[in-house]
Amino acid sequence: MKDGLLKCSRHCMNEGVECDNKECRLWIDYKEEYNCSLISIYENGSMTLRQVAERLGISFARVKQLETRALEKLKKRSNISDILF
């Protein structure tokens, strides 16, 4: 399938079970979406910073700080700023 989900993510969705693999880099503590960030993205598509903050259990302001920092890094690394902005 070309849905962007991993086999384990698809399994959790099909079986209706939460992921318990806290060592996975995609694991989030958000039971409503099976504790999987891939499932969050699959089910919601683009999300607001507030939605991301809720899923990560951090403040909106912190998510905004992280977004700003990531965009600055992208601008420095290449001419991606010409594409994005």
Backbone atoms as SQL, in Angstrom:
CREATE TABLE atoms (id INTEGER PRIMARY KEY, chain TEXT, resi INTEGER, resn TEXT, atom TEXT, x REAL, y REAL, z REAL);
INSERT INTO atoms VALUES
  (1, 'A', 1, 'MET', 'N', 0.826, -1.194, 0.000),
  (2, 'A', 1, 'MET', 'CA', 0.000, 0.000, 0.000),
  (3, 'A', 1, 'MET', 'C', 0.863, 1.247, 0.000),
  (4, 'A', 2, 'LYS', 'N', 0.374, 2.284, -0.586),
  (5, 'A', 2, 'LYS', 'CA', 1.100, 3.548, -0.667),
  (6, 'A', 2, 'LYS', 'C', 0.446, 4.601, 0.224),
  (7, 'A', 3, 'ASP', 'N', 0.105, 4.231, 1.444),
  (8, 'A', 3, 'ASP', 'CA', -0.562, 5.172, 2.339),
  (9, 'A', 3, 'ASP', 'C', 0.404, 5.852, 3.303),
  (10, 'A', 4, 'GLY', 'N', 1.681, 5.512, 3.253),
  (11, 'A', 4, 'GLY', 'CA', 2.672, 6.128, 4.125),
  (12, 'A', 4, 'GLY', 'C', 2.771, 5.493, 5.498),
  (13, 'A', 5, 'LEU', 'N', 1.959, 4.488, 5.766),
  (14, 'A', 5, 'LEU', 'CA', 1.993, 3.828, 7.064),
  (15, 'A', 5, 'LEU', 'C', 2.963, 2.658, 7.051),
  (16, 'A', 6, 'LEU', 'N', 3.527, 2.386, 8.203),
  (17, 'A', 6, 'LEU', 'CA', 4.353, 1.199, 8.373),
  (18, 'A', 6, 'LEU', 'C', 3.441, 0.013, 8.673),
  (19, 'A', 7, 'LYS', 'N', 3.992, -1.164, 8.544),
  (20, 'A', 7, 'LYS', 'CA', 3.227, -2.378, 8.815),
  (21, 'A', 7, 'LYS', 'C', 2.656, -2.368, 10.235),
  (22, 'A', 8, 'CYS', 'N', 3.467, -1.918, 11.189),
  (23, 'A', 8, 'CYS', 'CA', 2.999, -1.901, 12.585),
  (24, 'A', 8, 'CYS', 'C', 1.878, -0.876, 12.777),
  (25, 'A', 9, 'SER', 'N', 1.971, 0.257, 12.087),
  (26, 'A', 9, 'SER', 'CA', 0.925, 1.287, 12.193),
  (27, 'A', 9, 'SER', 'C', -0.389, 0.755, 11.631),
  (28, 'A', 10, 'ARG', 'N', -0.302, 0.108, 10.494),
  (29, 'A', 10, 'ARG', 'CA', -1.494, -0.455, 9.865),
  (30, 'A', 10, 'ARG', 'C', -2.111, -1.521, 10.770),
  (31, 'A', 11, 'HIS', 'N', -1.256, -2.315, 11.409),
  (32, 'A', 11, 'HIS', 'CA', -1.733, -3.353, 12.326),
  (33, 'A', 11, 'HIS', 'C', -2.519, -2.727, 13.483),
  (34, 'A', 12, 'CYS', 'N', -1.955, -1.683, 14.089),
  (35, 'A', 12, 'CYS', 'CA', -2.637, -1.021, 15.218),
  (36, 'A', 12, 'CYS', 'C', -4.001, -0.478, 14.801),
  (37, 'A', 13, 'MET', 'N', -4.053, 0.129, 13.611),
  (38, 'A', 13, 'MET', 'CA', -5.328, 0.675, 13.130),
  (39, 'A', 13, 'MET', 'C', -6.343, -0.434, 12.875),
  (40, 'A', 14, 'ASN', 'N', -5.901, -1.491, 12.190),
  (41, 'A', 14, 'ASN', 'CA', -6.819, -2.585, 11.847),
  (42, 'A', 14, 'ASN', 'C', -7.325, -3.322, 13.073),
  (43, 'A', 15, 'GLU', 'N', -6.454, -3.511, 14.052),
  (44, 'A', 15, 'GLU', 'CA', -6.826, -4.248, 15.263),
  (45, 'A', 15, 'GLU', 'C', -7.419, -3.347, 16.342),
  (46, 'A', 16, 'GLY', 'N', -7.285, -2.030, 16.182),
  (47, 'A', 16, 'GLY', 'CA', -7.807, -1.100, 17.176),
  (48, 'A', 16, 'GLY', 'C', -7.049, -1.127, 18.482),
  (49, 'A', 17, 'VAL', 'N', -5.734, -1.377, 18.383),
  (50, 'A', 17, 'VAL', 'CA', -4.903, -1.437, 19.586),
  (51, 'A', 17, 'VAL', 'C', -3.878, -0.309, 19.569),
  (52, 'A', 18, 'GLU', 'N', -3.530, 0.150, 20.760),
  (53, 'A', 18, 'GLU', 'CA', -2.524, 1.199, 20.891),
  (54, 'A', 18, 'GLU', 'C', -1.134, 0.591, 20.776),
  (55, 'A', 19, 'CYS', 'N', -0.228, 1.322, 20.176),
  (56, 'A', 19, 'CYS', 'CA', 1.163, 0.885, 20.095),
  (57, 'A', 19, 'CYS', 'C', 1.776, 0.987, 21.481),
  (58, 'A', 20, 'ASP', 'N', 2.523, -0.040, 21.854),
  (59, 'A', 20, 'ASP', 'CA', 3.169, -0.006, 23.164),
  (60, 'A', 20, 'ASP', 'C', 4.691, 0.049, 23.047),
  (61, 'A', 21, 'ASN', 'N', 5.198, 0.241, 21.821),
  (62, 'A', 21, 'ASN', 'CA', 6.638, 0.296, 21.587),
  (63, 'A', 21, 'ASN', 'C', 7.155, 1.717, 21.814),
  (64, 'A', 22, 'LYS', 'N', 7.421, 2.049, 23.056),
  (65, 'A', 22, 'LYS', 'CA', 7.869, 3.397, 23.415),
  (66, 'A', 22, 'LYS', 'C', 9.275, 3.699, 22.903),
  (67, 'A', 23, 'GLU', 'N', 9.985, 2.704, 22.429),
  (68, 'A', 23, 'GLU', 'CA', 11.327, 2.904, 21.874),
  (69, 'A', 23, 'GLU', 'C', 11.268, 3.376, 20.420),
  (70, 'A', 24, 'CYS', 'N', 10.131, 3.245, 19.791),
  (71, 'A', 24, 'CYS', 'CA', 9.964, 3.664, 18.395),
  (72, 'A', 24, 'CYS', 'C', 10.052, 5.185, 18.309),
  (73, 'A', 25, 'ARG', 'N', 10.781, 5.704, 17.341),
  (74, 'A', 25, 'ARG', 'CA', 10.931, 7.159, 17.206),
  (75, 'A', 25, 'ARG', 'C', 9.633, 7.837, 16.776),
  (76, 'A', 26, 'LEU', 'N', 8.656, 7.073, 16.344),
  (77, 'A', 26, 'LEU', 'CA', 7.375, 7.612, 15.903),
  (78, 'A', 26, 'LEU', 'C', 6.306, 7.560, 16.994),
  (79, 'A', 27, 'TRP', 'N', 6.649, 6.984, 18.151),
  (80, 'A', 27, 'TRP', 'CA', 5.694, 6.835, 19.249),
  (81, 'A', 27, 'TRP', 'C', 5.418, 8.177, 19.900),
  (82, 'A', 28, 'ILE', 'N', 4.132, 8.455, 20.145),
  (83, 'A', 28, 'ILE', 'CA', 3.709, 9.628, 20.900),
  (84, 'A', 28, 'ILE', 'C', 2.687, 9.171, 21.935),
  (85, 'A', 29, 'ASP', 'N', 2.598, 9.860, 23.014),
  (86, 'A', 29, 'ASP', 'CA', 1.643, 9.499, 24.060),
  (87, 'A', 29, 'ASP', 'C', 0.298, 10.144, 23.730),
  (88, 'A', 30, 'TYR', 'N', -0.393, 9.562, 22.755),
  (89, 'A', 30, 'TYR', 'CA', -1.676, 10.094, 22.298),
  (90, 'A', 30, 'TYR', 'C', -2.561, 8.911, 21.882),
  (91, 'A', 31, 'LYS', 'N', -3.236, 8.347, 22.861),
  (92, 'A', 31, 'LYS', 'CA', -3.997, 7.116, 22.677),
  (93, 'A', 31, 'LYS', 'C', -5.102, 7.224, 21.628),
  (94, 'A', 32, 'GLU', 'N', -5.637, 8.434, 21.450),
  (95, 'A', 32, 'GLU', 'CA', -6.723, 8.614, 20.489),
  (96, 'A', 32, 'GLU', 'C', -6.295, 8.235, 19.070),
  (97, 'A', 33, 'GLU', 'N', -4.988, 8.290, 18.812),
  (98, 'A', 33, 'GLU', 'CA', -4.470, 7.929, 17.489),
  (99, 'A', 33, 'GLU', 'C', -3.423, 6.831, 17.622),
  (100, 'A', 34, 'TYR', 'N', -3.713, 5.892, 18.525),
  (101, 'A', 34, 'TYR', 'CA', -2.936, 4.663, 18.705),
  (102, 'A', 34, 'TYR', 'C', -1.475, 4.898, 19.087),
  (103, 'A', 35, 'ASN', 'N', -1.154, 6.052, 19.665),
  (104, 'A', 35, 'ASN', 'CA', 0.205, 6.395, 20.094),
  (105, 'A', 35, 'ASN', 'C', 1.204, 6.431, 18.942),
  (106, 'A', 36, 'CYS', 'N', 0.758, 6.734, 17.748),
  (107, 'A', 36, 'CYS', 'CA', 1.628, 6.707, 16.575),
  (108, 'A', 36, 'CYS', 'C', 1.532, 8.022, 15.792),
  (109, 'A', 37, 'SER', 'N', 2.657, 8.691, 15.609),
  (110, 'A', 37, 'SER', 'CA', 2.644, 9.959, 14.871),
  (111, 'A', 37, 'SER', 'C', 2.269, 9.750, 13.406),
  (112, 'A', 38, 'LEU', 'N', 2.625, 8.603, 12.832),
  (113, 'A', 38, 'LEU', 'CA', 2.238, 8.332, 11.443),
  (114, 'A', 38, 'LEU', 'C', 0.723, 8.244, 11.293),
  (115, 'A', 39, 'ILE', 'N', 0.088, 7.620, 12.252),
  (116, 'A', 39, 'ILE', 'CA', -1.368, 7.510, 12.207),
  (117, 'A', 39, 'ILE', 'C', -1.998, 8.888, 12.383),
  (118, 'A', 40, 'SER', 'N', -1.423, 9.721, 13.241),
  (119, 'A', 40, 'SER', 'CA', -1.924, 11.092, 13.416),
  (120, 'A', 40, 'SER', 'C', -1.913, 11.832, 12.087),
  (121, 'A', 41, 'ILE', 'N', -0.794, 11.740, 11.389),
  (122, 'A', 41, 'ILE', 'CA', -0.667, 12.424, 10.097),
  (123, 'A', 41, 'ILE', 'C', -1.601, 11.806, 9.066),
  (124, 'A', 42, 'TYR', 'N', -1.691, 10.481, 9.061),
  (125, 'A', 42, 'TYR', 'CA', -2.561, 9.776, 8.109),
  (126, 'A', 42, 'TYR', 'C', -4.020, 10.185, 8.299),
  (127, 'A', 43, 'GLU', 'N', -4.450, 10.257, 9.546),
  (128, 'A', 43, 'GLU', 'CA', -5.852, 10.563, 9.825),
  (129, 'A', 43, 'GLU', 'C', -6.188, 12.044, 9.691),
  (130, 'A', 44, 'ASN', 'N', -5.231, 12.929, 9.933),
  (131, 'A', 44, 'ASN', 'CA', -5.520, 14.362, 9.980),
  (132, 'A', 44, 'ASN', 'C', -4.920, 15.181, 8.854),
  (133, 'A', 45, 'GLY', 'N', -3.916, 14.674, 8.182),
  (134, 'A', 45, 'GLY', 'CA', -3.220, 15.479, 7.182),
  (135, 'A', 45, 'GLY', 'C', -2.491, 16.619, 7.865),
  (136, 'A', 46, 'SER', 'N', -2.467, 17.768, 7.237),
  (137, 'A', 46, 'SER', 'CA', -1.816, 18.930, 7.840),
  (138, 'A', 46, 'SER', 'C', -2.536, 19.308, 9.130),
  (139, 'A', 47, 'MET', 'N', -1.734, 19.641, 10.136),
  (140, 'A', 47, 'MET', 'CA', -2.306, 20.013, 11.423),
  (141, 'A', 47, 'MET', 'C', -1.813, 21.394, 11.828),
  (142, 'A', 48, 'THR', 'N', -2.588, 22.044, 12.648),
  (143, 'A', 48, 'THR', 'CA', -2.176, 23.343, 13.184),
  (144, 'A', 48, 'THR', 'C', -1.108, 23.118, 14.250),
  (145, 'A', 49, 'LEU', 'N', -0.420, 24.182, 14.596),
  (146, 'A', 49, 'LEU', 'CA', 0.585, 24.076, 15.655),
  (147, 'A', 49, 'LEU', 'C', -0.074, 23.700, 16.978),
  (148, 'A', 50, 'ARG', 'N', -1.280, 24.152, 17.201),
  (149, 'A', 50, 'ARG', 'CA', -2.001, 23.791, 18.436),
  (150, 'A', 50, 'ARG', 'C', -2.304, 22.294, 18.473),
  (151, 'A', 51, 'GLN', 'N', -2.681, 21.723, 17.330),
  (152, 'A', 51, 'GLN', 'CA', -2.947, 20.283, 17.276),
  (153, 'A', 51, 'GLN', 'C', -1.670, 19.486, 17.523),
  (154, 'A', 52, 'VAL', 'N', -0.574, 19.942, 16.960),
  (155, 'A', 52, 'VAL', 'CA', 0.710, 19.278, 17.174),
  (156, 'A', 52, 'VAL', 'C', 1.089, 19.355, 18.655),
  (157, 'A', 53, 'ALA', 'N', 0.921, 20.517, 19.252),
  (158, 'A', 53, 'ALA', 'CA', 1.236, 20.698, 20.674),
  (159, 'A', 53, 'ALA', 'C', 0.429, 19.747, 21.545),
  (160, 'A', 54, 'GLU', 'N', -0.840, 19.605, 21.234),
  (161, 'A', 54, 'GLU', 'CA', -1.706, 18.701, 21.997),
  (162, 'A', 54, 'GLU', 'C', -1.193, 17.267, 21.921),
  (163, 'A', 55, 'ARG', 'N', -0.806, 16.836, 20.737),
  (164, 'A', 55, 'ARG', 'CA', -0.340, 15.467, 20.554),
  (165, 'A', 55, 'ARG', 'C', 1.004, 15.218, 21.225),
  (166, 'A', 56, 'LEU', 'N', 1.850, 16.230, 21.259),
  (167, 'A', 56, 'LEU', 'CA', 3.172, 16.069, 21.866),
  (168, 'A', 56, 'LEU', 'C', 3.186, 16.379, 23.352),
  (169, 'A', 57, 'GLY', 'N', 2.102, 16.971, 23.844),
  (170, 'A', 57, 'GLY', 'CA', 2.026, 17.285, 25.263),
  (171, 'A', 57, 'GLY', 'C', 2.918, 18.455, 25.652),
  (172, 'A', 58, 'ILE', 'N', 3.097, 19.401, 24.723),
  (173, 'A', 58, 'ILE', 'CA', 3.888, 20.592, 24.999),
  (174, 'A', 58, 'ILE', 'C', 3.059, 21.818, 24.623),
  (175, 'A', 59, 'SER', 'N', 3.554, 22.988, 24.966),
  (176, 'A', 59, 'SER', 'CA', 2.785, 24.204, 24.712),
  (177, 'A', 59, 'SER', 'C', 2.838, 24.617, 23.240),
  (178, 'A', 60, 'PHE', 'N', 1.838, 25.388, 22.858),
  (179, 'A', 60, 'PHE', 'CA', 1.805, 25.957, 21.507),
  (180, 'A', 60, 'PHE', 'C', 3.049, 26.804, 21.264),
  (181, 'A', 61, 'ALA', 'N', 3.441, 27.585, 22.272),
  (182, 'A', 61, 'ALA', 'CA', 4.612, 28.461, 22.137),
  (183, 'A', 61, 'ALA', 'C', 5.874, 27.651, 21.848),
  (184, 'A', 62, 'ARG', 'N', 6.023, 26.506, 22.507),
  (185, 'A', 62, 'ARG', 'CA', 7.205, 25.654, 22.273),
  (186, 'A', 62, 'ARG', 'C', 7.193, 25.093, 20.862),
  (187, 'A', 63, 'VAL', 'N', 6.048, 24.670, 20.388),
  (188, 'A', 63, 'VAL', 'CA', 5.955, 24.163, 19.015),
  (189, 'A', 63, 'VAL', 'C', 6.318, 25.263, 18.032),
  (190, 'A', 64, 'LYS', 'N', 5.865, 26.477, 18.282),
  (191, 'A', 64, 'LYS', 'CA', 6.194, 27.618, 17.420),
  (192, 'A', 64, 'LYS', 'C', 7.696, 27.870, 17.421),
  (193, 'A', 65, 'GLN', 'N', 8.329, 27.782, 18.599),
  (194, 'A', 65, 'GLN', 'CA', 9.776, 27.949, 18.685),
  (195, 'A', 65, 'GLN', 'C', 10.501, 26.892, 17.847),
  (196, 'A', 66, 'LEU', 'N', 10.056, 25.651, 17.957),
  (197, 'A', 66, 'LEU', 'CA', 10.675, 24.563, 17.201),
  (198, 'A', 66, 'LEU', 'C', 10.492, 24.747, 15.698),
  (199, 'A', 67, 'GLU', 'N', 9.308, 25.190, 15.303),
  (200, 'A', 67, 'GLU', 'CA', 9.053, 25.436, 13.885),
  (201, 'A', 67, 'GLU', 'C', 9.980, 26.538, 13.356),
  (202, 'A', 68, 'THR', 'N', 10.077, 27.624, 14.090),
  (203, 'A', 68, 'THR', 'CA', 10.921, 28.752, 13.677),
  (204, 'A', 68, 'THR', 'C', 12.376, 28.309, 13.544),
  (205, 'A', 69, 'ARG', 'N', 12.840, 27.571, 14.501),
  (206, 'A', 69, 'ARG', 'CA', 14.225, 27.075, 14.479),
  (207, 'A', 69, 'ARG', 'C', 14.471, 26.138, 13.299),
  (208, 'A', 70, 'ALA', 'N', 13.539, 25.254, 13.036),
  (209, 'A', 70, 'ALA', 'CA', 13.688, 24.324, 11.917),
  (210, 'A', 70, 'ALA', 'C', 13.715, 25.065, 10.584),
  (211, 'A', 71, 'LEU', 'N', 12.846, 26.051, 10.427),
  (212, 'A', 71, 'LEU', 'CA', 12.827, 26.819, 9.182),
  (213, 'A', 71, 'LEU', 'C', 14.117, 27.608, 8.991),
  (214, 'A', 72, 'GLU', 'N', 14.677, 28.144, 10.085),
  (215, 'A', 72, 'GLU', 'CA', 15.950, 28.862, 10.001),
  (216, 'A', 72, 'GLU', 'C', 17.064, 27.927, 9.548),
  (217, 'A', 73, 'LYS', 'N', 17.079, 26.716, 10.081),
  (218, 'A', 73, 'LYS', 'CA', 18.092, 25.735, 9.683),
  (219, 'A', 73, 'LYS', 'C', 17.958, 25.381, 8.206),
  (220, 'A', 74, 'LEU', 'N', 16.734, 25.217, 7.739),
  (221, 'A', 74, 'LEU', 'CA', 16.529, 24.898, 6.327),
  (222, 'A', 74, 'LEU', 'C', 17.019, 26.027, 5.422),
  (223, 'A', 75, 'LYS', 'N', 16.757, 27.246, 5.830),
  (224, 'A', 75, 'LYS', 'CA', 17.202, 28.400, 5.043),
  (225, 'A', 75, 'LYS', 'C', 18.720, 28.442, 4.939),
  (226, 'A', 76, 'LYS', 'N', 19.405, 28.134, 6.029),
  (227, 'A', 76, 'LYS', 'CA', 20.867, 28.182, 6.055),
  (228, 'A', 76, 'LYS', 'C', 21.498, 27.072, 5.224),
  (229, 'A', 77, 'ARG', 'N', 20.866, 25.926, 5.176),
  (230, 'A', 77, 'ARG', 'CA', 21.451, 24.762, 4.509),
  (231, 'A', 77, 'ARG', 'C', 21.466, 24.865, 2.996),
  (232, 'A', 78, 'SER', 'N', 20.504, 25.521, 2.439),
  (233, 'A', 78, 'SER', 'CA', 20.453, 25.586, 0.984),
  (234, 'A', 78, 'SER', 'C', 19.601, 26.758, 0.537),
  (235, 'A', 79, 'ASN', 'N', 19.351, 26.797, -0.705),
  (236, 'A', 79, 'ASN', 'CA', 18.495, 27.837, -1.262),
  (237, 'A', 79, 'ASN', 'C', 17.035, 27.411, -1.207),
  (238, 'A', 80, 'ILE', 'N', 16.708, 26.569, -0.260),
  (239, 'A', 80, 'ILE', 'CA', 15.333, 26.109, -0.126),
  (240, 'A', 80, 'ILE', 'C', 14.414, 27.286, 0.182),
  (241, 'A', 81, 'SER', 'N', 14.986, 28.367, 0.723),
  (242, 'A', 81, 'SER', 'CA', 14.156, 29.535, 1.014),
  (243, 'A', 81, 'SER', 'C', 13.539, 30.093, -0.275),
  (244, 'A', 82, 'ASP', 'N', 14.235, 29.912, -1.397),
  (245, 'A', 82, 'ASP', 'CA', 13.673, 30.359, -2.673),
  (246, 'A', 82, 'ASP', 'C', 12.433, 29.551, -3.037),
  (247, 'A', 83, 'ILE', 'N', 12.430, 28.294, -2.611),
  (248, 'A', 83, 'ILE', 'CA', 11.308, 27.408, -2.924),
  (249, 'A', 83, 'ILE', 'C', 10.157, 27.637, -1.949),
  (250, 'A', 84, 'LEU', 'N', 10.480, 27.762, -0.665),
  (251, 'A', 84, 'LEU', 'CA', 9.459, 27.860, 0.367),
  (252, 'A', 84, 'LEU', 'C', 8.836, 29.243, 0.476),
  (253, 'A', 85, 'PHE', 'N', 9.604, 30.269, 0.238),
  (254, 'A', 85, 'PHE', 'CA', 9.109, 31.606, 0.534),
  (255, 'A', 85, 'PHE', 'C', 9.031, 32.445, -0.674);
